[in-house]
Amino acid sequence: DIQMTQSPSTLSASMGDTVTITCRASQGISSWLAWYQQKPGKAPKLLIYKASTLEDGVPSRFSGSGSGTEFTLTISSLQPDDFATYYCQQYHSFHTFGQGTKLEIK
Amino acid sequence: QVQLQESGPGLVKPSETLSLTCAVSGFPISSGYYWGWVRQPPGKGLEWIGGIYHTGDTYNNPTLKSRVTLSVDTSKNQFSLKLRSLTATDTAVYYCVRLRGTGSYSFWGQGTLVTVSS
């Protein structure tokens, strides 16, 4: 099994800040990584796939990078709508998710 | 626009079988893509269950594989999940999804809460 570890588990930030969430894979997954945003009571929304490709309609303040075992999701100039929980997901070998990072307003 | 809608019982007894259906609109399943299921226990993270192609090829989570059956009905433009031998740990919101390739999930249903309890 490939394990995905996100850090931090919780992140406090202010409007306008730039934040970075890290996702580490227990073994190399090339660029087979996606990022999702989930708000309470709602289904997750795909933000980025193949580590750095922005899904249609996702604002350009979201960006992803990395390959192999270490990946990052960066959100620039935080907007009120960005405060949510974020998950990474690998799809190199079956599918597994990170445990989530909750982005809170400071 | 692709839309997915889950349906099924909200309460199931332990040891029984859960049956969920996902109705797809805005895109014919027979045109391609993998279609699948993801679940999320209350207050917890996401878990992939499995996916099925319109041809019937499946791609399942090994930890659940022995209890899962996926099927597709192209005539009704829907696909289904059966999960056997339920326990309380199967209590979760179940989402149906459309996969991009065999990878990320580009479209999601709204989710349906299934509680396993006697």
Boltz contact constraints between the chains, C-beta under 6 A:
constraints:
  - contact:
      token1: [A, 34]
      token2: [B, 104]
      max_distance: 6.0
  - contact:
      token1: [A, 43]
      token2: [B, 95]
      max_distance: 6.0
  - contact:
      token1: [A, 43]
      token2: [B, 108]
      max_distance: 6.0
  - contact:
      token1: [A, 43]
      token2: [B, 110]
      max_distance: 6.0
  - contact:
      token1: [A, 43]
      token2: [B, 111]
      max_distance: 6.0
  - contact:
      token1: [A, 46]
      token2: [B, 104]
      max_distance: 6.0
  - contact:
      token1: [A, 46]
      token2: [B, 106]
      max_distance: 6.0
  - contact:
      token1: [A, 49]
      token2: [B, 104]
      max_distance: 6.0
  - contact:
      token1: [A, 87]
      token2: [B, 46]
      max_distance: 6.0
  - contact:
      token1: [A, 91]
      token2: [B, 103]
      max_distance: 6.0
  - contact:
      token1: [A, 95]
      token2: [B, 48]
      max_distance: 6.0
  - contact:
      token1: [A, 97]
      token2: [B, 45]
      max_distance: 6.0
  - contact:
      token1: [A, 97]
      token2: [B, 46]
      max_distance: 6.0
  - contact:
      token1: [A, 99]
      token2: [B, 45]
      max_distance: 6.0
  - contact:
      token1: [A, 100]
      token2: [B, 45]
      max_distance: 6.0
